[in-house]
């Protein structure tokens, strides 16, 4: 519930903190004192569009901040998604609107979007006034409330799971059918590709080896001549490397006889000799094998051309060509396996459809019974709230096919006046009528609605007498399970409050300024007498005390039925 609502810079409100308590809170005061301004300010916390014309003259920004006693369980997932810790502290929502029209919002001190603020606020407060009908007009909320009344939430969850599984299998079937059809259309081309690659039978790295062999065959004569020249350098009769090494060998031996310290040179020379011998053998073999072979060169070029054609068509490298071959073979295999796979998937899909149908029928039966109970409970309340000819109906409209939301859509329809047609709830225009209708629904749903705080503005519009008393009873009934704030001009409603707040407007330094205070004891009697028409009159004060005494002695829950 809301502990404190602080408003700064809105219309006649300079800086006001409204302390709210559990149960029924009423806000009273003279017309124009600024009661609705406080409700409008709270609407900013629920994502209402900011109107800079509503800012207090001379201020640069308006700020609205609400402190809630705790973080309700249904808000925790949203906070976690926003990266906001849930550490057991009071929950604080804040919004700021500048005179230029810019808006900023915070939850627990962390900046959030206005949409995120509205999402959190919508789970904490239901605001019903001349412009707001809040969550109850949303189809998803109506469906959730009906499921709560019908105790159908587990069945709804089971249906949602069954529909997700059905849709997954249907997607698998559609994807496999599409792939099978595509492979069928391309089967001739795929077969040609497979045959072409298999006939060539490329080997990874083969093209690089062929490139080298082609270069060797194409320059065989020059390479052989170079090899012969190298042999002459290494092991020719005159001036060869071998002769030089032999001379070096003799010279090292002569030095070693005089200076044994150069003996390590012998090891180095031996290594050079061994390397020279190895090089001579390698060049000899190379020269012997380097022969012109026009026939082999033609074969190599032909093979290179064949591999190049494959690479141009199926991949930049032979490895990619072979990967293409694997993919093509896999697609062609699908033609042989898809029918079996499709039969298996279709069987599973048919079974899933049966589970969806069974789950949908179970949920529909629960909803049908719940709709009857909710309709009956609300209609029992409407006459007592001034809707003698009013009618409320929960309409279940069948869908062609069950979805995650069920086999039917859920809508709340109402008729508030004789001769009018039933209309969807969101089309009812009168602020006071909407608020009282919302009150009737809230009374009927009090045990199931999780929104902790309800706010009603204009709920007393156009009513009085016994109807006002019954509305007061209904509000007190709802306040047993919710925190309720009501802006009212009616003494019977004010008398039932657990906390009575009065808005007073004064002129400070030439500018109207509204203040809010909690009234108790004689102050409350005086305010009640003012509402009765004579703040200081003895008769009005006696009447006020009588109303307050009757309210204390009257227990909530006497005003209507619940489903």
VEXTOR-925355 format. One record per residue (C-alpha): residue number from 0; x, y, z; residue in one letter. Coordinates in steps of 0.05 Angstrom, whole numbers, padded with zeros to 5 digits. Each point is the difference from the previous one (the first is absolute). Layout:
<sites>
SITE,num,xx,yy,zz,residuo
SITE,NUM,X,Y,Z,a
...
</sites>
This chain:
<sites>
SITE,num,xx,yy,zz,residuo
SITE,0,00000,00000,00000,x
SITE,1,00020,00073,-00006,x
SITE,2,00031,00029,00062,x
SITE,3,00012,00071,-00025,x
SITE,4,-00015,00038,-00063,x
SITE,5,00041,00063,-00010,x
SITE,6,-00019,00050,-00054,x
SITE,7,00038,00063,-00018,x
SITE,8,-00014,00053,-00053,x
SITE,9,-00068,-00025,-00026,x
SITE,10,-00054,00053,-00010,x
SITE,11,-00019,00027,00069,x
SITE,12,00046,-00051,00035,x
SITE,13,00066,00031,00019,x
SITE,14,00028,-00056,00044,x
SITE,15,-00047,-00049,00034,x
SITE,16,00011,-00068,00032,x
SITE,17,-00062,-00042,00006,x
SITE,18,00007,-00054,00054,x
SITE,19,-00045,-00059,-00016,x
SITE,20,-00016,-00060,00044,x
SITE,21,-00030,-00069,-00007,x
SITE,22,-00074,-00009,-00012,x
SITE,23,-00045,00057,-00024,x
SITE,24,00031,00069,-00010,x
SITE,25,-00045,00058,-00020,x
SITE,26,00021,00067,-00028,x
SITE,27,-00049,00057,00010,x
SITE,28,-00001,00075,-00007,x
SITE,29,-00034,00058,-00033,x
SITE,30,-00012,-00003,-00075,x
SITE,31,00063,00026,-00035,x
SITE,32,00045,-00012,00061,x
SITE,33,00044,-00046,-00041,x
SITE,34,-00025,-00070,00016,x
SITE,35,00000,-00024,-00072,x
SITE,36,00068,00032,-00011,x
SITE,37,00030,-00051,00048,x
SITE,38,-00034,-00056,-00038,x
SITE,39,00026,00028,-00066,x
SITE,40,00069,00003,00029,x
SITE,41,-00004,-00073,00021,x
SITE,42,-00021,-00015,-00071,x
SITE,43,00068,00024,-00023,x
SITE,44,00031,-00057,00039,x
SITE,45,-00045,-00048,-00039,x
SITE,46,00026,00025,-00067,x
SITE,47,-00052,00054,-00015,x
SITE,48,00018,00050,-00053,x
SITE,49,00033,00062,00030,x
SITE,50,-00034,00067,-00012,x
SITE,51,00047,00059,00012,x
SITE,52,-00059,00046,00007,x
SITE,53,-00016,-00035,00066,x
SITE,54,00067,00022,00030,x
SITE,55,-00002,00051,00056,x
SITE,56,00014,00070,-00025,x
SITE,57,00073,00020,00006,x
SITE,58,00028,-00070,00012,x
SITE,59,00050,-00034,-00045,x
SITE,60,-00025,-00071,00012,x
SITE,61,-00053,-00042,00034,x
SITE,62,00020,-00060,00042,x
SITE,63,-00044,-00057,00024,x
SITE,64,00028,-00053,00046,x
SITE,65,-00035,-00058,00034,x
SITE,66,00028,-00045,00055,x
SITE,67,-00031,-00070,00004,x
SITE,68,00008,-00043,00062,x
SITE,69,00030,-00059,-00037,x
SITE,70,00016,-00031,-00067,x
SITE,71,-00060,-00046,-00017,x
SITE,72,00018,-00068,-00028,x
SITE,73,-00033,00015,-00067,x
SITE,74,00047,00060,-00010,x
SITE,75,00065,-00038,00015,x
SITE,76,00008,-00031,-00070,x
SITE,77,-00006,00069,-00032,x
SITE,78,00052,00030,00046,x
SITE,79,00048,-00057,-00013,x
SITE,80,-00010,00009,-00075,x
SITE,81,00016,00074,00008,x
SITE,82,00063,-00018,00040,x
SITE,83,-00029,00032,00064,x
SITE,84,00016,-00037,00065,x
SITE,85,-00056,-00025,00044,x
SITE,86,00031,00006,00069,x
SITE,87,-00061,00004,00044,x
SITE,88,00001,00076,00004,x
SITE,89,-00062,00043,-00011,x
SITE,90,-00015,00009,-00074,x
SITE,91,00008,00072,-00026,x
SITE,92,-00028,00025,-00067,x
SITE,93,00016,00069,-00025,x
SITE,94,-00015,00042,-00061,x
SITE,95,00022,00069,-00020,x
SITE,96,-00030,00045,-00054,x
SITE,97,00037,00062,-00022,x
SITE,98,-00033,00064,-00024,x
SITE,99,00028,-00017,-00069,x
SITE,100,-00041,-00064,00000,x
SITE,101,00057,-00049,00012,x
SITE,102,-00014,-00059,00046,x
SITE,103,00046,-00043,00041,x
SITE,104,-00017,-00059,00045,x
SITE,105,00033,-00041,00054,x
SITE,106,-00014,-00065,00037,x
SITE,107,00040,-00010,00064,x
SITE,108,00044,00057,-00023,x
SITE,109,00018,-00034,-00066,x
SITE,110,-00019,00037,-00065,x
SITE,111,-00054,-00036,-00040,x
SITE,112,-00044,00015,-00060,x
SITE,113,-00070,00028,00010,x
SITE,114,-00026,-00066,-00028,x
SITE,115,00038,-00039,00053,x
SITE,116,-00026,00047,00054,x
SITE,117,-00071,-00011,-00025,x
SITE,118,00010,-00076,-00001,x
SITE,119,00022,00000,00073,x
SITE,120,-00052,00051,00022,x
SITE,121,-00056,-00037,-00034,x
SITE,122,00013,-00060,00045,x
SITE,123,-00001,00043,00062,x
SITE,124,-00058,00049,-00010,x
SITE,125,-00067,-00002,-00036,x
SITE,126,-00023,00071,-00013,x
SITE,127,-00073,00011,-00018,x
SITE,128,-00022,00070,-00016,x
SITE,129,-00028,00045,-00054,x
SITE,130,00054,-00019,-00050,x
SITE,131,00030,-00064,00027,x
SITE,132,-00026,-00071,00002,x
SITE,133,00069,-00031,00006,x
SITE,134,00012,-00074,00000,x
SITE,135,-00071,-00027,00005,x
SITE,136,-00016,00021,-00072,x
SITE,137,00057,-00040,-00028,x
SITE,138,-00022,-00068,-00030,x
SITE,139,00060,-00036,00030,x
SITE,140,-00018,00025,00070,x
SITE,141,-00073,-00018,-00009,x
SITE,142,00021,-00070,-00021,x
SITE,143,00047,-00007,00059,x
SITE,144,-00053,00024,00049,x
SITE,145,-00051,-00049,-00027,x
SITE,146,00050,-00056,00006,x
SITE,147,00012,00020,00072,x
SITE,148,-00074,-00001,00015,x
SITE,149,-00007,-00067,-00036,x
SITE,150,00063,-00027,00034,x
SITE,151,00023,-00016,-00071,x
SITE,152,00071,00027,00002,x
SITE,153,00031,-00071,00001,x
SITE,154,-00044,-00021,-00057,x
SITE,155,00019,00063,-00039,x
SITE,156,00073,-00015,00011,x
SITE,157,-00009,-00072,-00022,x
SITE,158,-00035,00023,-00064,x
SITE,159,00055,00050,-00014,x
SITE,160,00053,-00055,00006,x
SITE,161,-00040,-00046,-00045,x
SITE,162,-00009,00054,-00053,x
SITE,163,00074,00017,00001,x
SITE,164,00017,-00074,-00012,x
SITE,165,-00053,-00005,-00055,x
SITE,166,00026,00062,-00035,x
SITE,167,00072,-00025,00006,x
SITE,168,-00018,-00066,-00033,x
SITE,169,-00042,00035,-00053,x
SITE,170,00061,00043,-00016,x
SITE,171,00044,-00061,-00005,x
SITE,172,-00050,-00033,-00048,x
SITE,173,-00006,00062,-00043,x
SITE,174,00075,00009,-00002,x
SITE,175,00013,-00073,-00020,x
SITE,176,-00055,00002,-00052,x
SITE,177,00028,00064,-00030,x
SITE,178,00070,-00029,00000,x
SITE,179,-00024,-00064,-00032,x
SITE,180,-00037,00038,-00054,x
SITE,181,00061,00044,-00013,x
SITE,182,00046,-00060,-00006,x
SITE,183,-00050,-00034,-00046,x
SITE,184,00000,00061,-00046,x
SITE,185,00076,00001,00000,x
SITE,186,00012,-00075,-00002,x
SITE,187,00024,-00002,-00073,x
SITE,188,00049,00056,00012,x
SITE,189,00024,-00031,00065,x
SITE,190,00010,-00068,-00033,x
SITE,191,00041,00033,-00055,x
SITE,192,00043,00036,00051,x
SITE,193,00012,-00064,00039,x
SITE,194,00018,-00039,-00063,x
SITE,195,00046,00055,-00026,x
SITE,196,00039,00004,00065,x
SITE,197,00002,-00076,00009,x
SITE,198,00025,-00011,-00071,x
SITE,199,00057,00049,00011,x
SITE,200,00014,-00030,00069,x
SITE,201,00043,00058,00024,x
SITE,202,00048,-00009,00058,x
SITE,203,00015,00056,00049,x
SITE,204,00066,00034,-00019,x
SITE,205,00002,-00034,-00068,x
SITE,206,-00004,00066,-00037,x
SITE,207,00062,00027,00034,x
SITE,208,00040,-00063,-00018,x
SITE,209,-00023,00005,-00072,x
SITE,210,00020,00073,-00004,x
SITE,211,00070,-00019,00022,x
SITE,212,00005,-00058,-00048,x
SITE,213,-00024,00043,-00058,x
SITE,214,00055,00051,00014,x
SITE,215,00052,-00055,00003,x
SITE,216,-00022,-00032,-00065,x
SITE,217,-00006,00066,-00035,x
SITE,218,00071,00020,00018,x
SITE,219,00033,-00069,00001,x
SITE,220,00057,00017,-00048,x
SITE,221,00020,00064,00037,x
SITE,222,-00006,-00034,00068,x
SITE,223,00043,-00058,-00023,x
SITE,224,00054,00048,-00026,x
SITE,225,00000,00038,00066,x
SITE,226,00007,-00066,00037,x
SITE,227,00060,-00020,-00044,x
SITE,228,00033,00067,00013,x
SITE,229,-00011,-00009,00075,x
SITE,230,00032,-00069,-00004,x
SITE,231,00061,00030,-00035,x
SITE,232,00006,00051,00056,x
SITE,233,-00007,-00052,00055,x
SITE,234,00041,-00057,-00029,x
SITE,235,00033,00020,-00065,x
SITE,236,00071,-00017,-00019,x
SITE,237,00027,00071,00007,x
SITE,238,-00014,00051,00052,x
SITE,239,-00059,-00037,00030,x
SITE,240,-00027,00007,00070,x
SITE,241,00024,-00071,00013,x
SITE,242,00071,00019,-00019,x
SITE,243,-00003,00061,00045,x
SITE,244,-00025,-00043,00058,x
SITE,245,00057,-00049,-00010,x
SITE,246,00051,00057,00001,x
SITE,247,-00033,00028,00062,x
SITE,248,00005,-00069,00032,x
SITE,249,00075,-00004,-00012,x
SITE,250,00012,00070,00026,x
SITE,251,-00040,-00012,00064,x
SITE,252,00041,-00064,00011,x
SITE,253,00065,00040,-00006,x
SITE,254,-00024,00052,00050,x
SITE,255,-00025,-00053,00048,x
SITE,256,00069,-00033,00002,x
SITE,257,00029,00066,00025,x
SITE,258,-00060,00024,00042,x
SITE,259,-00046,-00055,00027,x
SITE,260,-00049,00053,00023,x
SITE,261,-00031,00004,-00070,x
SITE,262,-00022,-00072,00003,x
SITE,263,-00075,00021,00004,x
SITE,264,00009,00026,-00072,x
SITE,265,00006,-00073,-00021,x
SITE,266,-00071,-00014,00023,x
SITE,267,-00026,00060,-00038,x
SITE,268,00036,-00023,-00063,x
SITE,269,-00029,-00069,00007,x
SITE,270,-00070,00030,00004,x
SITE,271,00013,00041,-00063,x
SITE,272,00026,-00063,-00036,x
SITE,273,-00063,-00038,00019,x
SITE,274,-00045,00056,-00023,x
SITE,275,00038,00006,-00065,x
SITE,276,-00007,-00074,-00013,x
SITE,277,-00075,00003,00015,x
SITE,278,-00009,00060,-00047,x
SITE,279,00039,-00034,-00056,x
SITE,280,-00045,-00062,00005,x
SITE,281,-00063,00043,00000,x
SITE,282,00021,00040,-00061,x
SITE,283,00020,-00064,-00036,x
SITE,284,-00069,-00030,00012,x
SITE,285,-00035,00065,-00018,x
SITE,286,00040,00006,-00066,x
SITE,287,-00014,-00072,-00018,x
SITE,288,-00075,00008,00011,x
SITE,289,-00006,00067,-00035,x
SITE,290,-00019,-00024,-00070,x
SITE,291,-00045,00031,-00051,x
SITE,292,-00067,-00038,-00005,x
SITE,293,-00050,00036,-00045,x
SITE,294,-00051,-00056,00010,x
SITE,295,00002,00006,00076,x
SITE,296,-00002,00076,-00004,x
SITE,297,-00064,-00005,-00042,x
SITE,298,-00030,-00046,00052,x
SITE,299,00017,00047,00057,x
SITE,300,-00029,00060,-00036,x
SITE,301,-00063,-00038,-00016,x
SITE,302,-00008,-00020,00073,x
SITE,303,00014,00071,00023,x
SITE,304,-00054,00026,-00048,x
SITE,305,-00050,-00051,00028,x
SITE,306,00015,00020,00071,x
SITE,307,-00004,00075,-00017,x
SITE,308,-00069,-00011,-00030,x
SITE,309,-00022,-00033,00065,x
SITE,310,00027,00057,00042,x
SITE,311,-00034,00053,-00044,x
SITE,312,-00067,-00035,00009,x
SITE,313,00002,-00030,00070,x
SITE,314,00052,00035,00043,x
SITE,315,00064,00040,00001,x
SITE,316,00040,-00060,00024,x
SITE,317,-00004,-00074,-00008,x
SITE,318,-00018,-00006,00073,x
SITE,319,-00060,00045,-00013,x
SITE,320,-00018,-00041,-00062,x
SITE,321,-00001,-00063,00042,x
SITE,322,-00042,00036,00054,x
SITE,323,-00050,00017,-00056,x
SITE,324,-00001,-00073,-00019,x
SITE,325,-00016,-00020,00072,x
SITE,326,-00057,00051,00004,x
SITE,327,-00029,-00022,-00066,x
SITE,328,00003,-00073,00021,x
SITE,329,-00035,00018,00065,x
SITE,330,-00055,00036,-00036,x
SITE,331,-00010,-00058,-00048,x
SITE,332,-00003,-00048,00059,x
SITE,333,-00059,00042,00025,x
SITE,334,-00041,-00026,-00059,x
SITE,335,00007,-00069,00028,x
SITE,336,-00009,00016,00075,x
SITE,337,-00049,00059,00000,x
SITE,338,-00063,-00042,-00010,x
SITE,339,00016,-00042,00061,x
SITE,340,00018,00062,00041,x
SITE,341,-00063,00035,-00022,x
SITE,342,-00043,-00059,00020,x
SITE,343,00032,00001,00069,x
SITE,344,-00008,00075,00008,x
SITE,345,-00072,00000,-00024,x
SITE,346,-00017,-00054,00049,x
SITE,347,00031,00041,00056,x
SITE,348,-00036,00063,-00025,x
SITE,349,-00067,-00036,00000,x
SITE,350,00012,-00023,00071,x
SITE,351,00019,00072,00020,x
SITE,352,-00064,00026,-00033,x
SITE,353,-00040,-00049,00042,x
SITE,354,00035,00024,00063,x
SITE,355,-00015,00073,-00020,x
SITE,356,-00073,-00017,-00012,x
SITE,357,-00007,-00036,00066,x
SITE,358,00035,00057,00038,x
SITE,359,-00042,00052,-00036,x
SITE,360,-00065,-00035,00017,x
SITE,361,00020,-00005,00073,x
SITE,362,00018,00074,00002,x
SITE,363,-00063,00021,-00038,x
SITE,364,-00044,-00038,00049,x
SITE,365,00033,00033,00060,x
SITE,366,-00005,00069,-00033,x
SITE,367,-00073,-00011,-00017,x
SITE,368,-00017,-00015,00072,x
SITE,369,00044,00057,00025,x
SITE,370,-00032,00048,-00049,x
SITE,371,-00069,-00017,00027,x
SITE,372,00023,00010,00072,x
SITE,373,00034,00066,-00015,x
SITE,374,-00059,00025,-00041,x
SITE,375,-00049,-00017,00055,x
SITE,376,00043,00031,00055,x
SITE,377,00010,00066,-00037,x
SITE,378,-00073,00005,-00021,x
SITE,379,-00021,-00010,00073,x
SITE,380,00042,00061,00018,x
SITE,381,-00021,00047,-00057,x
SITE,382,-00069,00021,00026,x
SITE,383,00028,00018,00067,x
SITE,384,00052,00045,-00034,x
SITE,385,-00053,00039,-00039,x
SITE,386,-00006,-00044,-00062,x
SITE,387,-00071,-00024,00007,x
SITE,388,-00003,-00018,-00073,x
SITE,389,00074,-00018,-00005,x
SITE,390,00026,-00066,-00026,x
SITE,391,00069,-00031,-00001,x
SITE,392,00017,-00060,-00042,x
SITE,393,00064,-00039,-00010,x
SITE,394,00001,-00018,-00074,x
SITE,395,00039,-00061,-00024,x
SITE,396,00009,00003,-00076,x
SITE,397,00025,-00066,-00030,x
SITE,398,00062,00002,-00042,x
SITE,399,00010,-00041,-00064,x
SITE,400,00059,-00034,00033,x
SITE,401,00026,-00002,00072,x
SITE,402,00059,00047,00013,x
SITE,403,00043,00008,00062,x
SITE,404,-00056,00044,00028,x
SITE,405,-00053,-00053,-00009,x
SITE,406,-00054,-00022,-00048,x
SITE,407,-00039,00065,00012,x
SITE,408,00012,00074,00010,x
SITE,409,-00024,00030,00066,x
SITE,410,-00035,00067,00001,x
SITE,411,-00038,00039,00053,x
SITE,412,-00063,00031,-00028,x
SITE,413,-00046,00049,00036,x
SITE,414,-00066,00038,-00008,x
SITE,415,-00009,00055,00051,x
SITE,416,-00066,00031,-00023,x
SITE,417,-00066,-00027,-00024,x
SITE,418,-00008,-00003,-00076,x
SITE,419,00075,-00002,-00011,x
SITE,420,00037,-00058,-00031,x
SITE,421,00053,-00041,00034,x
SITE,422,00068,00030,-00016,x
SITE,423,00072,-00020,00014,x
SITE,424,00023,00029,00066,x
SITE,425,00050,00048,-00031,x
SITE,426,-00055,00036,-00039,x
SITE,427,-00038,00023,00062,x
SITE,428,00012,00075,00001,x
SITE,429,-00026,00031,00065,x
SITE,430,00055,00008,00053,x
SITE,431,-00045,-00009,00060,x
SITE,432,-00036,-00060,-00031,x
SITE,433,00065,-00032,-00020,x
SITE,434,00027,00009,00070,x
SITE,435,-00061,-00031,00033,x
SITE,436,-00001,-00057,-00051,x
SITE,437,00073,-00012,00015,x
SITE,438,-00018,00000,00074,x
SITE,439,-00053,-00053,-00011,x
SITE,440,00050,-00044,-00038,x
SITE,441,00053,00012,00052,x
SITE,442,-00047,-00021,00056,x
SITE,443,-00016,-00063,-00038,x
SITE,444,00073,-00014,-00015,x
SITE,445,00029,00024,00066,x
SITE,446,00026,-00068,00019,x
SITE,447,00034,-00011,-00067,x
SITE,448,00027,00068,-00022,x
SITE,449,00074,00007,00016,x
SITE,450,00007,00076,-00012,x
SITE,451,00011,00026,00071,x
SITE,452,-00025,00072,-00007,x
SITE,453,-00065,00025,-00031,x
SITE,454,-00015,00073,-00012,x
SITE,455,-00070,00026,-00017,x
SITE,456,-00014,00071,-00023,x
SITE,457,-00070,00025,-00016,x
SITE,458,-00030,-00064,00028,x
SITE,459,-00055,00041,00034,x
SITE,460,-00019,00039,-00063,x
SITE,461,-00076,00003,-00006,x
SITE,462,-00017,-00042,00061,x
SITE,463,-00025,00014,00070,x
SITE,464,-00045,-00026,00054,x
SITE,465,-00004,-00075,00009,x
SITE,466,00044,-00012,-00062,x
SITE,467,00055,00040,00032,x
SITE,468,-00004,-00043,00062,x
SITE,469,00004,-00063,-00041,x
SITE,470,00060,00026,-00039,x
SITE,471,00032,00015,00067,x
SITE,472,-00013,-00071,00023,x
SITE,473,00029,-00028,-00064,x
SITE,474,00063,00043,00007,x
SITE,475,00009,-00023,00071,x
SITE,476,-00009,-00072,-00023,x
SITE,477,00054,00007,-00052,x
SITE,478,00046,00034,00049,x
SITE,479,00002,-00064,00042,x
SITE,480,00046,-00029,-00054,x
SITE,481,00029,00061,-00035,x
SITE,482,00024,00069,00016,x
SITE,483,-00053,00048,-00027,x
SITE,484,00004,00075,-00012,x
SITE,485,-00065,00035,-00017,x
SITE,486,-00011,00073,-00019,x
SITE,487,-00070,00016,00023,x
SITE,488,-00051,00054,00018,x
SITE,489,-00047,-00049,00035,x
SITE,490,00000,-00004,00077,x
SITE,491,-00022,-00074,00003,x
SITE,492,00062,-00019,-00040,x
SITE,493,00046,00045,00041,x
SITE,494,-00028,-00027,00064,x
SITE,495,00023,-00071,-00017,x
SITE,496,00073,00021,-00009,x
SITE,497,00056,-00029,00041,x
SITE,498,00040,00063,-00017,x
SITE,499,-00032,00066,-00018,x
SITE,500,00041,00052,-00038,x
SITE,501,-00023,00071,-00016,x
SITE,502,00026,00044,-00057,x
SITE,503,00000,00074,00015,x
SITE,504,00018,00055,-00049,x
SITE,505,00030,00066,00023,x
SITE,506,00035,00058,-00035,x
SITE,507,00074,00005,00015,x
SITE,508,00039,00060,-00028,x
SITE,509,-00054,00011,-00051,x
SITE,510,-00003,-00072,-00026,x
SITE,511,-00053,-00052,00019,x
SITE,512,00031,-00057,00039,x
SITE,513,-00033,-00066,00023,x
SITE,514,00019,-00036,00063,x
SITE,515,-00021,-00068,00027,x
SITE,516,-00008,-00021,00073,x
SITE,517,-00028,-00060,00037,x
SITE,518,-00060,00018,00043,x
SITE,519,-00022,-00036,00063,x
SITE,520,-00046,00012,00059,x
SITE,521,-00034,00068,-00001,x
SITE,522,00035,00021,-00064,x
SITE,523,-00031,-00059,-00036,x
SITE,524,-00068,00016,00029,x
SITE,525,00008,00071,-00025,x
SITE,526,00018,-00024,-00070,x
SITE,527,-00058,-00049,-00001,x
SITE,528,-00047,00057,00023,x
SITE,529,00027,00044,-00057,x
SITE,530,-00016,-00056,-00049,x
SITE,531,-00070,-00002,00030,x
SITE,532,-00007,00075,-00014,x
SITE,533,00017,00035,00065,x
SITE,534,00069,-00009,00030,x
SITE,535,-00019,00035,00066,x
SITE,536,-00073,-00016,00005,x
SITE,537,-00020,-00043,00059,x
SITE,538,-00049,-00041,-00040,x
SITE,539,00052,-00015,-00054,x
SITE,540,00052,-00018,00053,x
SITE,541,-00049,-00047,00035,x
SITE,542,-00015,-00033,-00067,x
SITE,543,00074,-00006,-00014,x
SITE,544,00012,-00034,00066,x
SITE,545,-00058,-00047,-00013,x
SITE,546,00029,-00020,-00068,x
SITE,547,00069,-00011,00030,x
SITE,548,-00030,-00041,00057,x
SITE,549,-00041,-00043,-00047,x
SITE,550,00061,-00012,-00044,x
SITE,551,00041,-00023,00059,x
SITE,552,-00054,-00049,00020,x
SITE,553,-00012,-00028,-00070,x
SITE,554,00044,-00057,-00024,x
SITE,555,00021,-00003,-00073,x
SITE,556,-00023,-00054,-00047,x
SITE,557,-00076,00014,00006,x
SITE,558,-00009,00031,-00068,x
SITE,559,00002,-00056,-00051,x
SITE,560,00016,-00070,-00022,x
SITE,561,00065,-00028,-00024,x
SITE,562,00010,-00055,-00050,x
</sites>
